[in-house]
Amino acid sequence: MKNTILKVGAAFVVAIAVFVITLPTIMHKAGLHPEYTGETPQLPAGMRALIITTSHGVLNAPNETTGDPTGIAISELTHPYYSFLDAGMQIVVDSRAKETFQ
């Protein structure tokens, strides 16, 4: 009985490992995260970049708690971040609420 449990557990761990390793390929084949094959722009080295994100969970008026969901996909942040970083640019990521600028 103990050997059977160990074999099933080992098979489960191997199956999970294979799935995790093949997940990027599965996502690309499904079209969920296609690779960019277009022209890569040349970015100026020594320049600064500001990437603005949101710190709000929903898009709403002041003092309201409901509204349309907001946010960014991680690739919307990481793609420009690493492109700017590879170009030698200084990067600032900011998500301050509007009130902090007043």
MARKE-440767 format. One record per atom (N, C-alpha, C): x, y, z; residue number from 1; atom name. Coordinates in nm, 3 decimals. Layout:
       x       y       z  nr atom
       X       Y       Z NUM   CA
...
This chain:
       x       y       z  nr atom
   0.083  -0.120   0.000   1    N
   0.000   0.000   0.000   1   CA
   0.087   0.126   0.000   1    C
   0.193   0.126   0.080   2    N
   0.281   0.242   0.089   2   CA
   0.353   0.266  -0.044   2    C
   0.395   0.158  -0.110   3    N
   0.463   0.172  -0.239   3   CA
   0.368   0.230  -0.345   3    C
   0.243   0.190  -0.341   4    N
   0.145   0.241  -0.437   4   CA
   0.124   0.391  -0.417   4    C
   0.114   0.434  -0.293   5    N
   0.097   0.577  -0.263   5   CA
   0.219   0.656  -0.309   5    C
   0.338   0.603  -0.287   6    N
   0.461   0.670  -0.330   6   CA
   0.466   0.679  -0.482   6    C
   0.428   0.573  -0.552   7    N
   0.430   0.574  -0.699   7   CA
   0.329   0.675  -0.754   7    C
   0.210   0.677  -0.697   8    N
   0.108   0.773  -0.741   8   CA
   0.153   0.916  -0.712   8    C
   0.211   0.937  -0.596   9    N
   0.262   1.070  -0.561   9   CA
   0.373   1.115  -0.654   9    C
   0.467   1.024  -0.684  10    N
   0.577   1.056  -0.775  10   CA
   0.524   1.086  -0.915  10    C
   0.426   1.007  -0.963  11    N
   0.367   1.031  -1.094  11   CA
   0.297   1.167  -1.097  11    C
   0.231   1.203  -0.989  12    N
   0.163   1.332  -0.980  12   CA
   0.264   1.446  -0.985  12    C
   0.373   1.435  -0.912  13    N
   0.477   1.539  -0.912  13   CA
   0.539   1.553  -1.051  13    C
   0.565   1.441  -1.117  14    N
   0.621   1.446  -1.253  14   CA
   0.522   1.511  -1.350  14    C
   0.395   1.476  -1.338  15    N
   0.293   1.534  -1.426  15   CA
   0.284   1.686  -1.407  15    C
   0.287   1.730  -1.284  16    N
   0.284   1.875  -1.255  16   CA
   0.409   1.943  -1.310  16    C
   0.525   1.882  -1.295  17    N
   0.650   1.940  -1.345  17   CA
   0.646   1.952  -1.497  17    C
   0.598   1.850  -1.565  18    N
   0.588   1.854  -1.711  18   CA
   0.492   1.964  -1.753  18    C
   0.379   1.977  -1.684  19    N
   0.282   2.082  -1.716  19   CA
   0.343   2.220  -1.699  19    C
   0.412   2.243  -1.589  20    N
   0.472   2.375  -1.563  20   CA
   0.578   2.408  -1.668  20    C
   0.656   2.308  -1.707  21    N
   0.761   2.332  -1.807  21   CA
   0.702   2.362  -1.944  21    C
   0.592   2.296  -1.978  22    N
   0.532   2.315  -2.110  22   CA
   0.427   2.427  -2.114  22    C
   0.395   2.487  -2.003  23    N
   0.291   2.590  -1.998  23   CA
   0.316   2.708  -2.093  23    C
   0.437   2.764  -2.101  24    N
   0.458   2.874  -2.196  24   CA
   0.429   2.833  -2.341  24    C
   0.471   2.714  -2.379  25    N
   0.445   2.667  -2.514  25   CA
   0.296   2.649  -2.537  25    C
   0.227   2.595  -2.440  26    N
   0.081   2.577  -2.451  26   CA
   0.013   2.713  -2.468  26    C
   0.055   2.813  -2.391  27    N
  -0.006   2.946  -2.401  27   CA
   0.020   3.009  -2.537  27    C
   0.143   2.994  -2.590  28    N
   0.174   3.050  -2.722  28   CA
   0.092   2.981  -2.830  28    C
   0.079   2.850  -2.824  29    N
   0.002   2.776  -2.924  29   CA
  -0.146   2.813  -2.918  29    C
  -0.196   2.843  -2.798  30    N
  -0.337   2.881  -2.782  30   CA
  -0.361   3.027  -2.820  30    C
  -0.255   3.103  -2.844  31    N
  -0.268   3.243  -2.882  31   CA
  -0.294   3.336  -2.765  31    C
  -0.273   3.287  -2.643  32    N
  -0.300   3.370  -2.526  32   CA
  -0.186   3.466  -2.496  32    C
  -0.067   3.435  -2.541  33    N
   0.047   3.522  -2.517  33   CA
   0.142   3.513  -2.636  33    C
   0.099   3.567  -2.751  34    N
   0.182   3.554  -2.871  34   CA
   0.313   3.631  -2.857  34    C
   0.414   3.581  -2.926  35    N
   0.544   3.648  -2.926  35   CA
   0.540   3.765  -3.024  35    C
   0.606   3.872  -2.990  36    N
   0.613   3.988  -3.078  36   CA
   0.724   3.964  -3.180  36    C
   0.689   3.975  -3.308  37    N
   0.788   3.951  -3.413  37   CA
   0.812   4.075  -3.497  37    C
   0.760   4.187  -3.454  38    N
   0.776   4.310  -3.530  38   CA
   0.912   4.375  -3.506  38    C
   0.926   4.493  -3.561  39    N
   1.051   4.567  -3.548  39   CA
   1.067   4.619  -3.406  39    C
   1.186   4.606  -3.350  40    N
   1.215   4.656  -3.217  40   CA
   1.273   4.797  -3.229  40    C
   1.210   4.896  -3.167  41    N
   1.261   5.033  -3.181  41   CA
   1.391   5.051  -3.105  41    C
   1.475   5.140  -3.153  42    N
   1.599   5.174  -3.085  42   CA
   1.569   5.284  -2.984  42    C
   1.595   5.256  -2.859  43    N
   1.566   5.352  -2.753  43   CA
   1.693   5.427  -2.716  43    C
   1.681   5.555  -2.683  44    N
   1.800   5.634  -2.650  44   CA
   1.858   5.598  -2.513  44    C
   1.984   5.564  -2.508  45    N
   2.051   5.533  -2.381  45   CA
   2.069   5.661  -2.301  45    C
   2.071   5.648  -2.170  46    N
   2.093   5.761  -2.082  46   CA
   1.969   5.844  -2.057  46    C
   1.858   5.811  -2.117  47    N
   1.733   5.884  -2.097  47   CA
   1.658   5.822  -1.980  47    C
   1.554   5.889  -1.936  48    N
   1.471   5.839  -1.826  48   CA
   1.334   5.802  -1.878  48    C
   1.273   5.701  -1.815  49    N
   1.137   5.658  -1.852  49   CA
   1.052   5.653  -1.727  49    C
   0.927   5.695  -1.741  50    N
   0.829   5.687  -1.632  50   CA
   0.719   5.593  -1.677  50    C
   0.699   5.486  -1.602  51    N
   0.591   5.392  -1.629  51   CA
   0.486   5.414  -1.521  51    C
   0.365   5.450  -1.563  52    N
   0.258   5.479  -1.469  52   CA
   0.160   5.362  -1.466  52    C
   0.132   5.313  -1.346  53    N
   0.035   5.205  -1.328  53   CA
  -0.079   5.257  -1.242  53    C
  -0.171   5.172  -1.208  54    N
  -0.282   5.215  -1.123  54   CA
  -0.272   5.154  -0.985  54    C
  -0.319   5.224  -0.887  55    N
  -0.323   5.170  -0.751  55   CA
  -0.467   5.150  -0.707  55    C
  -0.560   5.157  -0.801  56    N
  -0.702   5.142  -0.770  56   CA
  -0.753   5.009  -0.826  56    C
  -0.841   4.944  -0.752  57    N
  -0.899   4.819  -0.798  57   CA
  -1.015   4.838  -0.893  57    C
  -1.084   4.952  -0.879  58    N
  -1.199   4.981  -0.965  58   CA
  -1.194   5.126  -1.010  58    C
  -1.253   5.150  -1.126  59    N
  -1.263   5.286  -1.179  59   CA
  -1.393   5.345  -1.127  59    C
  -1.382   5.446  -1.040  60    N
  -1.502   5.502  -0.978  60   CA
  -1.481   5.648  -0.942  60    C
  -1.589   5.711  -0.905  61    N
  -1.585   5.850  -0.860  61   CA
  -1.543   5.852  -0.713  61    C
  -1.497   5.968  -0.663  62    N
  -1.459   5.976  -0.522  62   CA
  -1.573   5.932  -0.430  62    C
  -1.540   5.862  -0.325  63    N
  -1.632   5.811  -0.223  63   CA
  -1.725   5.701  -0.273  63    C
  -1.701   5.645  -0.392  64    N
  -1.777   5.530  -0.440  64   CA
  -1.691   5.406  -0.425  64    C
  -1.754   5.291  -0.407  65    N
  -1.678   5.167  -0.388  65   CA
  -1.700   5.066  -0.500  65    C
  -1.787   5.096  -0.595  66    N
  -1.811   5.004  -0.705  66   CA
  -1.778   5.071  -0.837  66    C
  -1.751   4.990  -0.938  67    N
  -1.720   5.042  -1.069  67   CA
  -1.655   4.935  -1.155  67    C
  -1.611   4.976  -1.272  68    N
  -1.546   4.883  -1.363  68   CA
  -1.409   4.844  -1.308  68    C
  -1.371   4.716  -1.318  69    N
  -1.239   4.675  -1.271  69   CA
  -1.128   4.742  -1.353  69    C
  -1.019   4.771  -1.288  70    N
  -0.906   4.834  -1.354  70   CA
  -0.777   4.763  -1.314  70    C
  -0.672   4.791  -1.382  71    N
  -0.543   4.730  -1.352  71   CA
  -0.465   4.707  -1.480  71    C
  -0.353   4.638  -1.467  72    N
  -0.270   4.608  -1.583  72   CA
  -0.235   4.461  -1.583  72    C
  -0.212   4.407  -1.701  73    N
  -0.156   4.273  -1.712  73   CA
  -0.007   4.287  -1.688  73    C
   0.053   4.188  -1.628  74    N
   0.195   4.199  -1.592  74   CA
   0.283   4.223  -1.714  74    C
   0.245   4.169  -1.831  75    N
   0.326   4.191  -1.950  75   CA
   0.320   4.336  -1.997  75    C
   0.211   4.406  -1.963  76    N
   0.202   4.548  -1.998  76   CA
   0.303   4.631  -1.919  76    C
   0.348   4.580  -1.808  77    N
   0.450   4.649  -1.728  77   CA
   0.589   4.596  -1.759  77    C
   0.604   4.465  -1.765  78    N
   0.738   4.408  -1.777  78   CA
   0.799   4.427  -1.916  78    C
   0.718   4.424  -2.021  79    N
   0.775   4.439  -2.156  79   CA
   0.843   4.575  -2.173  79    C
   0.774   4.687  -2.147  80    N
   0.846   4.814  -2.161  80   CA
   0.957   4.830  -2.057  80    C
   0.935   4.778  -1.936  81    N
   1.037   4.793  -1.832  81   CA
   1.169   4.732  -1.878  81    C
   1.165   4.609  -1.925  82    N
   1.290   4.543  -1.966  82   CA
   1.344   4.598  -2.097  82    C
   1.257   4.648  -2.185  83    N
   1.305   4.714  -2.307  83   CA
   1.382   4.840  -2.271  83    C
   1.326   4.919  -2.179  84    N
   1.394   5.040  -2.135  84   CA
   1.524   5.007  -2.061  84    C
   1.519   4.905  -1.977  85    N
   1.637   4.865  -1.900  85   CA
   1.749   4.818  -1.994  85    C
   1.715   4.739  -2.095  86    N
   1.815   4.692  -2.191  86   CA
   1.876   4.806  -2.270  86    C
   1.801   4.915  -2.289  87    N
   1.851   5.031  -2.362  87   CA
   1.935   5.122  -2.274  87    C
   1.948   5.088  -2.145  88    N
   2.030   5.169  -2.055  88   CA
   1.957   5.288  -1.998  88    C
   1.827   5.287  -2.004  89    N
   1.749   5.400  -1.953  89   CA
   1.725   5.384  -1.803  89    C
   1.710   5.497  -1.734  90    N
   1.670   5.497  -1.594  90   CA
   1.518   5.487  -1.591  90    C
   1.464   5.401  -1.502  91    N
   1.321   5.374  -1.502  91   CA
   1.261   5.407  -1.366  91    C
   1.145   5.472  -1.369  92    N
   1.066   5.496  -1.249  92   CA
   0.928   5.437  -1.274  92    C
   0.883   5.349  -1.183  93    N
   0.747   5.295  -1.190  93   CA
   0.668   5.361  -1.078  93    C
   0.555   5.423  -1.112  94    N
   0.478   5.498  -1.014  94   CA
   0.331   5.460  -1.023  94    C
   0.268   5.447  -0.907  95    N
   0.125   5.416  -0.904  95   CA
   0.053   5.502  -0.800  95    C
   0.105   5.620  -0.777  96    N
   0.043   5.706  -0.676  96   CA
  -0.096   5.751  -0.718  96    C
  -0.180   5.765  -0.622  97    N
  -0.314   5.814  -0.647  97   CA
  -0.309   5.962  -0.681  97    C
  -0.412   6.012  -0.745  98    N
  -0.419   6.152  -0.790  98   CA
  -0.400   6.249  -0.673  98    C
  -0.448   6.212  -0.557  99    N
  -0.443   6.303  -0.441  99   CA
  -0.299   6.334  -0.399  99    C
  -0.204   6.244  -0.427 100    N
  -0.066   6.267  -0.382 100   CA
   0.002   6.375  -0.464 100    C
  -0.052   6.411  -0.582 101    N
   0.010   6.512  -0.664 101   CA
  -0.044   6.652  -0.638 101    C
  -0.144   6.663  -0.553 102    N
  -0.202   6.795  -0.528 102   CA
  -0.134   6.864  -0.413 102    C
